[in-house]
Amino acid sequence: MLAIVSCKIDPFNTYKIEINKEDGSAPYTQMVLGESVFNLPSVSPKDGNIFLGWYKDDTLLVGKSIFVDKDIALEGKWYTPKN
């Protein structure tokens, strides 16, 4: 039996994750292998604000990772308490 294994990333099996932390840092894009688990990014504290979580298409993502099977955009949402 002969097996050929390649470590080359197939560009047709990669997906783009657009990440906007909404914390003052620049949005960025990360490429990931398709059909894999992606750990949601950590965020730094933002003075006077509470991080509500990661959203995809206005839907709150629950947990610390997501399954990637297409291009997605993630947006961090924050709450600013009224003083």
Backbone as XML, in Angstrom:
<?xml version="1.0"?>
<chain id="A" units="angstrom">
  <residue number="1" name="MET">
    <atom name="N" x="0.842" y="-1.162" z="0.000"/>
    <atom name="CA" x="0.000" y="0.000" z="0.000"/>
    <atom name="C" x="0.894" y="1.234" z="0.000"/>
  </residue>
  <residue number="2" name="LEU">
    <atom name="N" x="0.576" y="2.193" z="-0.848"/>
    <atom name="CA" x="1.314" y="3.436" z="-0.960"/>
    <atom name="C" x="0.391" y="4.582" z="-0.579"/>
  </residue>
  <residue number="3" name="ALA">
    <atom name="N" x="0.866" y="5.429" z="0.304"/>
    <atom name="CA" x="0.076" y="6.596" z="0.710"/>
    <atom name="C" x="0.900" y="7.844" z="0.477"/>
  </residue>
  <residue number="4" name="ILE">
    <atom name="N" x="0.273" y="8.844" z="-0.110"/>
    <atom name="CA" x="0.930" y="10.125" z="-0.333"/>
    <atom name="C" x="0.233" y="11.145" z="0.556"/>
  </residue>
  <residue number="5" name="VAL">
    <atom name="N" x="1.019" y="11.790" z="1.391"/>
    <atom name="CA" x="0.475" y="12.777" z="2.310"/>
    <atom name="C" x="1.074" y="14.128" z="1.961"/>
  </residue>
  <residue number="6" name="SER">
    <atom name="N" x="0.228" y="15.129" z="1.900"/>
    <atom name="CA" x="0.691" y="16.471" z="1.578"/>
    <atom name="C" x="0.347" y="17.411" z="2.714"/>
  </residue>
  <residue number="7" name="CYS">
    <atom name="N" x="1.260" y="18.300" z="3.062"/>
    <atom name="CA" x="1.010" y="19.307" z="4.085"/>
    <atom name="C" x="0.614" y="20.641" z="3.461"/>
  </residue>
  <residue number="8" name="LYS">
    <atom name="N" x="0.500" y="20.663" z="2.167"/>
    <atom name="CA" x="0.133" y="21.885" z="1.464"/>
    <atom name="C" x="-1.324" y="22.238" z="1.762"/>
  </residue>
  <residue number="9" name="ILE">
    <atom name="N" x="-1.575" y="23.515" z="2.043"/>
    <atom name="CA" x="-2.935" y="23.970" z="2.306"/>
    <atom name="C" x="-3.662" y="24.136" z="0.991"/>
  </residue>
  <residue number="10" name="ASP">
    <atom name="N" x="-4.785" y="23.500" z="0.865"/>
    <atom name="CA" x="-5.618" y="23.598" z="-0.331"/>
    <atom name="C" x="-6.374" y="24.925" z="-0.281"/>
  </residue>
  <residue number="11" name="PRO">
    <atom name="N" x="-6.121" y="25.845" z="-1.228"/>
    <atom name="CA" x="-6.787" y="27.147" z="-1.177"/>
    <atom name="C" x="-8.308" y="27.054" z="-1.327"/>
  </residue>
  <residue number="12" name="PHE">
    <atom name="N" x="-8.802" y="25.935" z="-1.814"/>
    <atom name="CA" x="-10.245" y="25.773" z="-1.959"/>
    <atom name="C" x="-10.874" y="25.236" z="-0.682"/>
  </residue>
  <residue number="13" name="ASN">
    <atom name="N" x="-10.045" y="24.857" z="0.282"/>
    <atom name="CA" x="-10.554" y="24.341" z="1.542"/>
    <atom name="C" x="-10.110" y="25.234" z="2.699"/>
  </residue>
  <residue number="14" name="THR">
    <atom name="N" x="-9.924" y="26.522" z="2.424"/>
    <atom name="CA" x="-9.613" y="27.488" z="3.470"/>
    <atom name="C" x="-10.700" y="28.547" z="3.490"/>
  </residue>
  <residue number="15" name="TYR">
    <atom name="N" x="-10.896" y="29.119" z="4.655"/>
    <atom name="CA" x="-11.937" y="30.120" z="4.813"/>
    <atom name="C" x="-11.375" y="31.355" z="5.504"/>
  </residue>
  <residue number="16" name="LYS">
    <atom name="N" x="-12.000" y="32.477" z="5.226"/>
    <atom name="CA" x="-11.565" y="33.761" z="5.756"/>
    <atom name="C" x="-12.453" y="34.128" z="6.939"/>
  </residue>
  <residue number="17" name="ILE">
    <atom name="N" x="-11.800" y="34.493" z="8.043"/>
    <atom name="CA" x="-12.515" y="34.982" z="9.209"/>
    <atom name="C" x="-12.120" y="36.438" z="9.398"/>
  </residue>
  <residue number="18" name="GLU">
    <atom name="N" x="-13.090" y="37.330" z="9.241"/>
    <atom name="CA" x="-12.869" y="38.754" z="9.467"/>
    <atom name="C" x="-13.193" y="39.034" z="10.927"/>
  </residue>
  <residue number="19" name="ILE">
    <atom name="N" x="-12.240" y="39.637" z="11.634"/>
    <atom name="CA" x="-12.373" y="39.838" z="13.077"/>
    <atom name="C" x="-12.317" y="41.327" z="13.399"/>
  </residue>
  <residue number="20" name="ASN">
    <atom name="N" x="-13.360" y="41.813" z="14.050"/>
    <atom name="CA" x="-13.415" y="43.204" z="14.489"/>
    <atom name="C" x="-13.705" y="43.200" z="15.980"/>
  </residue>
  <residue number="21" name="LYS">
    <atom name="N" x="-12.692" y="43.490" z="16.768"/>
    <atom name="CA" x="-12.849" y="43.456" z="18.220"/>
    <atom name="C" x="-13.636" y="44.647" z="18.748"/>
  </residue>
  <residue number="22" name="GLU">
    <atom name="N" x="-13.792" y="45.692" z="17.943"/>
    <atom name="CA" x="-14.506" y="46.905" z="18.358"/>
    <atom name="C" x="-13.931" y="47.477" z="19.650"/>
  </residue>
  <residue number="23" name="ASP">
    <atom name="N" x="-12.613" y="47.328" z="19.815"/>
    <atom name="CA" x="-11.957" y="47.839" z="21.023"/>
    <atom name="C" x="-10.957" y="48.942" z="20.714"/>
  </residue>
  <residue number="24" name="GLY">
    <atom name="N" x="-11.005" y="49.463" z="19.510"/>
    <atom name="CA" x="-10.067" y="50.498" z="19.111"/>
    <atom name="C" x="-8.911" y="49.961" z="18.281"/>
  </residue>
  <residue number="25" name="SER">
    <atom name="N" x="-8.746" y="48.642" z="18.260"/>
    <atom name="CA" x="-7.692" y="48.050" z="17.437"/>
    <atom name="C" x="-8.222" y="47.871" z="16.009"/>
  </residue>
  <residue number="26" name="ALA">
    <atom name="N" x="-7.310" y="47.744" z="15.078"/>
    <atom name="CA" x="-7.700" y="47.591" z="13.675"/>
    <atom name="C" x="-8.302" y="46.207" z="13.431"/>
  </residue>
  <residue number="27" name="PRO">
    <atom name="N" x="-9.378" y="46.129" z="12.658"/>
    <atom name="CA" x="-9.911" y="44.816" z="12.262"/>
    <atom name="C" x="-8.850" y="44.055" z="11.459"/>
  </residue>
  <residue number="28" name="TYR">
    <atom name="N" x="-8.928" y="42.742" z="11.489"/>
    <atom name="CA" x="-7.976" y="41.933" z="10.730"/>
    <atom name="C" x="-8.660" y="40.690" z="10.202"/>
  </residue>
  <residue number="29" name="THR">
    <atom name="N" x="-7.973" y="40.019" z="9.289"/>
    <atom name="CA" x="-8.495" y="38.806" z="8.673"/>
    <atom name="C" x="-7.553" y="37.656" z="8.981"/>
  </residue>
  <residue number="30" name="GLN">
    <atom name="N" x="-8.129" y="36.510" z="9.252"/>
    <atom name="CA" x="-7.347" y="35.302" z="9.500"/>
    <atom name="C" x="-7.869" y="34.199" z="8.606"/>
  </residue>
  <residue number="31" name="MET">
    <atom name="N" x="-6.963" y="33.488" z="7.951"/>
    <atom name="CA" x="-7.331" y="32.351" z="7.116"/>
    <atom name="C" x="-7.229" y="31.081" z="7.962"/>
  </residue>
  <residue number="32" name="VAL">
    <atom name="N" x="-8.223" y="30.204" z="7.826"/>
    <atom name="CA" x="-8.217" y="28.944" z="8.572"/>
    <atom name="C" x="-8.572" y="27.800" z="7.631"/>
  </residue>
  <residue number="33" name="LEU">
    <atom name="N" x="-8.141" y="26.633" z="7.996"/>
    <atom name="CA" x="-8.527" y="25.450" z="7.232"/>
    <atom name="C" x="-10.017" y="25.221" z="7.398"/>
  </residue>
  <residue number="34" name="GLY">
    <atom name="N" x="-10.658" y="24.841" z="6.326"/>
    <atom name="CA" x="-12.090" y="24.591" z="6.376"/>
    <atom name="C" x="-12.418" y="23.366" z="7.194"/>
  </residue>
  <residue number="35" name="GLU">
    <atom name="N" x="-13.633" y="23.351" z="7.686"/>
    <atom name="CA" x="-14.133" y="22.248" z="8.485"/>
    <atom name="C" x="-13.211" y="21.959" z="9.668"/>
  </residue>
  <residue number="36" name="SER">
    <atom name="N" x="-12.885" y="23.032" z="10.389"/>
    <atom name="CA" x="-12.049" y="22.915" z="11.571"/>
    <atom name="C" x="-12.621" y="23.780" z="12.683"/>
  </residue>
  <residue number="37" name="VAL">
    <atom name="N" x="-12.065" y="23.649" z="13.860"/>
    <atom name="CA" x="-12.510" y="24.422" z="15.009"/>
    <atom name="C" x="-11.598" y="25.642" z="15.151"/>
  </residue>
  <residue number="38" name="PHE">
    <atom name="N" x="-12.207" y="26.814" z="15.334"/>
    <atom name="CA" x="-11.483" y="28.074" z="15.496"/>
    <atom name="C" x="-11.764" y="28.598" z="16.890"/>
  </residue>
  <residue number="39" name="ASN">
    <atom name="N" x="-10.695" y="28.871" z="17.653"/>
    <atom name="CA" x="-10.855" y="29.444" z="18.994"/>
    <atom name="C" x="-11.117" y="30.936" z="18.874"/>
  </residue>
  <residue number="40" name="LEU">
    <atom name="N" x="-12.169" y="31.400" z="19.501"/>
    <atom name="CA" x="-12.503" y="32.819" z="19.462"/>
    <atom name="C" x="-11.393" y="33.627" z="20.120"/>
  </residue>
  <residue number="41" name="PRO">
    <atom name="N" x="-11.071" y="34.803" z="19.544"/>
    <atom name="CA" x="-9.974" y="35.614" z="20.082"/>
    <atom name="C" x="-10.279" y="36.140" z="21.482"/>
  </residue>
  <residue number="42" name="SER">
    <atom name="N" x="-9.216" y="36.361" z="22.232"/>
    <atom name="CA" x="-9.381" y="37.007" z="23.532"/>
    <atom name="C" x="-9.428" y="38.516" z="23.298"/>
  </residue>
  <residue number="43" name="VAL">
    <atom name="N" x="-9.977" y="39.225" z="24.235"/>
    <atom name="CA" x="-10.031" y="40.688" z="24.148"/>
    <atom name="C" x="-9.434" y="41.283" z="25.409"/>
  </residue>
  <residue number="44" name="SER">
    <atom name="N" x="-8.836" y="42.455" z="25.248"/>
    <atom name="CA" x="-8.294" y="43.174" z="26.395"/>
    <atom name="C" x="-9.388" y="44.036" z="26.993"/>
  </residue>
  <residue number="45" name="PRO">
    <atom name="N" x="-9.306" y="44.293" z="28.293"/>
    <atom name="CA" x="-10.304" y="45.159" z="28.916"/>
    <atom name="C" x="-10.338" y="46.526" z="28.223"/>
  </residue>
  <residue number="46" name="LYS">
    <atom name="N" x="-11.503" y="47.102" z="28.182"/>
    <atom name="CA" x="-11.711" y="48.417" z="27.587"/>
    <atom name="C" x="-12.290" y="49.299" z="28.683"/>
  </residue>
  <residue number="47" name="ASP">
    <atom name="N" x="-11.572" y="50.369" z="29.043"/>
    <atom name="CA" x="-11.962" y="51.221" z="30.178"/>
    <atom name="C" x="-13.443" y="51.560" z="30.195"/>
  </residue>
  <residue number="48" name="GLY">
    <atom name="N" x="-14.106" y="51.239" z="31.303"/>
    <atom name="CA" x="-15.496" y="51.603" z="31.508"/>
    <atom name="C" x="-16.498" y="50.804" z="30.698"/>
  </residue>
  <residue number="49" name="ASN">
    <atom name="N" x="-16.056" y="49.732" z="30.018"/>
    <atom name="CA" x="-16.946" y="48.940" z="29.170"/>
    <atom name="C" x="-16.931" y="47.476" z="29.582"/>
  </residue>
  <residue number="50" name="ILE">
    <atom name="N" x="-17.994" y="46.787" z="29.261"/>
    <atom name="CA" x="-18.111" y="45.363" z="29.552"/>
    <atom name="C" x="-18.226" y="44.619" z="28.223"/>
  </residue>
  <residue number="51" name="PHE">
    <atom name="N" x="-17.359" y="43.616" z="28.026"/>
    <atom name="CA" x="-17.415" y="42.827" z="26.802"/>
    <atom name="C" x="-18.600" y="41.878" z="26.873"/>
  </residue>
  <residue number="52" name="LEU">
    <atom name="N" x="-19.507" y="41.985" z="25.901"/>
    <atom name="CA" x="-20.705" y="41.142" z="25.879"/>
    <atom name="C" x="-20.468" y="39.809" z="25.193"/>
  </residue>
  <residue number="53" name="GLY">
    <atom name="N" x="-19.535" y="39.769" z="24.241"/>
    <atom name="CA" x="-19.230" y="38.527" z="23.556"/>
    <atom name="C" x="-19.020" y="38.726" z="22.071"/>
  </residue>
  <residue number="54" name="TRP">
    <atom name="N" x="-18.807" y="37.604" z="21.393"/>
    <atom name="CA" x="-18.601" y="37.590" z="19.948"/>
    <atom name="C" x="-19.916" y="37.347" z="19.244"/>
  </residue>
  <residue number="55" name="TYR">
    <atom name="N" x="-20.140" y="38.094" z="18.180"/>
    <atom name="CA" x="-21.365" y="37.987" z="17.397"/>
    <atom name="C" x="-21.038" y="37.666" z="15.947"/>
  </residue>
  <residue number="56" name="LYS">
    <atom name="N" x="-21.880" y="36.847" z="15.346"/>
    <atom name="CA" x="-21.829" y="36.541" z="13.917"/>
    <atom name="C" x="-23.227" y="36.789" z="13.385"/>
  </residue>
  <residue number="57" name="ASP">
    <atom name="N" x="-23.346" y="37.727" z="12.442"/>
    <atom name="CA" x="-24.662" y="38.077" z="11.879"/>
    <atom name="C" x="-25.658" y="38.441" z="12.979"/>
  </residue>
  <residue number="58" name="ASP">
    <atom name="N" x="-25.232" y="39.260" z="13.914"/>
    <atom name="CA" x="-26.075" y="39.717" z="15.036"/>
    <atom name="C" x="-26.546" y="38.596" z="15.952"/>
  </residue>
  <residue number="59" name="THR">
    <atom name="N" x="-25.887" y="37.449" z="15.902"/>
    <atom name="CA" x="-26.213" y="36.325" z="16.784"/>
    <atom name="C" x="-25.046" y="36.093" z="17.732"/>
  </residue>
  <residue number="60" name="LEU">
    <atom name="N" x="-25.333" y="36.069" z="19.038"/>
    <atom name="CA" x="-24.306" y="35.828" z="20.039"/>
    <atom name="C" x="-23.777" y="34.409" z="19.907"/>
  </residue>
  <residue number="61" name="LEU">
    <atom name="N" x="-22.450" y="34.276" z="19.873"/>
    <atom name="CA" x="-21.820" y="32.954" z="19.835"/>
    <atom name="C" x="-21.557" y="32.504" z="21.261"/>
  </residue>
  <residue number="62" name="VAL">
    <atom name="N" x="-21.985" y="31.313" z="21.586"/>
    <atom name="CA" x="-21.827" y="30.769" z="22.927"/>
    <atom name="C" x="-20.654" y="29.796" z="22.908"/>
  </residue>
  <residue number="63" name="GLY">
    <atom name="N" x="-19.795" y="29.896" z="23.895"/>
    <atom name="CA" x="-18.637" y="29.023" z="23.976"/>
    <atom name="C" x="-17.361" y="29.766" z="23.620"/>
  </residue>
  <residue number="64" name="LYS">
    <atom name="N" x="-16.280" y="29.020" z="23.540"/>
    <atom name="CA" x="-14.970" y="29.612" z="23.283"/>
    <atom name="C" x="-14.437" y="29.294" z="21.894"/>
  </residue>
  <residue number="65" name="SER">
    <atom name="N" x="-15.192" y="28.519" z="21.105"/>
    <atom name="CA" x="-14.743" y="28.165" z="19.762"/>
    <atom name="C" x="-15.957" y="27.956" z="18.858"/>
  </residue>
  <residue number="66" name="ILE">
    <atom name="N" x="-15.680" y="27.965" z="17.550"/>
    <atom name="CA" x="-16.733" y="27.742" z="16.564"/>
    <atom name="C" x="-16.216" y="26.783" z="15.497"/>
  </residue>
  <residue number="67" name="PHE">
    <atom name="N" x="-17.129" y="26.121" z="14.827"/>
    <atom name="CA" x="-16.809" y="25.251" z="13.704"/>
    <atom name="C" x="-16.857" y="26.108" z="12.442"/>
  </residue>
  <residue number="68" name="VAL">
    <atom name="N" x="-15.807" y="26.050" z="11.632"/>
    <atom name="CA" x="-15.716" y="26.887" z="10.433"/>
    <atom name="C" x="-15.943" y="26.029" z="9.194"/>
  </residue>
  <residue number="69" name="ASP">
    <atom name="N" x="-16.994" y="26.390" z="8.439"/>
    <atom name="CA" x="-17.252" y="25.688" z="7.174"/>
    <atom name="C" x="-17.580" y="26.665" z="6.045"/>
  </residue>
  <residue number="70" name="LYS">
    <atom name="N" x="-17.310" y="27.977" z="6.307"/>
    <atom name="CA" x="-17.490" y="29.011" z="5.287"/>
    <atom name="C" x="-16.824" y="30.292" z="5.792"/>
  </residue>
  <residue number="71" name="ASP">
    <atom name="N" x="-16.708" y="31.304" z="4.928"/>
    <atom name="CA" x="-16.191" y="32.607" z="5.341"/>
    <atom name="C" x="-17.161" y="33.221" z="6.345"/>
  </residue>
  <residue number="72" name="ILE">
    <atom name="N" x="-16.613" y="33.857" z="7.388"/>
    <atom name="CA" x="-17.475" y="34.492" z="8.384"/>
    <atom name="C" x="-16.872" y="35.816" z="8.844"/>
  </residue>
  <residue number="73" name="ALA">
    <atom name="N" x="-17.704" y="36.640" z="9.431"/>
    <atom name="CA" x="-17.269" y="37.884" z="10.059"/>
    <atom name="C" x="-17.666" y="37.831" z="11.522"/>
  </residue>
  <residue number="74" name="LEU">
    <atom name="N" x="-16.712" y="38.109" z="12.387"/>
    <atom name="CA" x="-16.954" y="38.138" z="13.826"/>
    <atom name="C" x="-16.845" y="39.571" z="14.317"/>
  </residue>
  <residue number="75" name="GLU">
    <atom name="N" x="-17.758" y="39.953" z="15.190"/>
    <atom name="CA" x="-17.723" y="41.295" z="15.748"/>
    <atom name="C" x="-17.868" y="41.215" z="17.258"/>
  </residue>
  <residue number="76" name="GLY">
    <atom name="N" x="-16.931" y="41.849" z="17.963"/>
    <atom name="CA" x="-17.027" y="41.940" z="19.403"/>
    <atom name="C" x="-18.002" y="43.041" z="19.767"/>
  </residue>
  <residue number="77" name="LYS">
    <atom name="N" x="-18.857" y="42.767" z="20.732"/>
    <atom name="CA" x="-19.830" y="43.786" z="21.163"/>
    <atom name="C" x="-19.554" y="44.141" z="22.618"/>
  </residue>
  <residue number="78" name="TRP">
    <atom name="N" x="-19.695" y="45.429" z="22.890"/>
    <atom name="CA" x="-19.410" y="45.982" z="24.204"/>
    <atom name="C" x="-20.625" y="46.732" z="24.738"/>
  </residue>
  <residue number="79" name="TYR">
    <atom name="N" x="-20.702" y="46.810" z="26.063"/>
    <atom name="CA" x="-21.748" y="47.592" z="26.736"/>
    <atom name="C" x="-21.050" y="48.681" z="27.538"/>
  </residue>
  <residue number="80" name="THR">
    <atom name="N" x="-21.530" y="49.904" z="27.398"/>
    <atom name="CA" x="-21.013" y="51.029" z="28.164"/>
    <atom name="C" x="-22.061" y="51.438" z="29.183"/>
  </residue>
  <residue number="81" name="PRO">
    <atom name="N" x="-21.824" y="51.172" z="30.481"/>
    <atom name="CA" x="-22.795" y="51.556" z="31.503"/>
    <atom name="C" x="-22.948" y="53.078" z="31.564"/>
  </residue>
  <residue number="82" name="LYS">
    <atom name="N" x="-24.157" y="53.512" z="31.815"/>
    <atom name="CA" x="-24.431" y="54.950" z="31.985"/>
    <atom name="C" x="-24.093" y="55.334" z="33.414"/>
  </residue>
  <residue number="83" name="ASN">
    <atom name="N" x="-23.395" y="56.439" z="33.574"/>
    <atom name="CA" x="-23.032" y="56.900" z="34.925"/>
    <atom name="C" x="-24.004" y="57.923" z="35.415"/>
  </residue>
</chain>
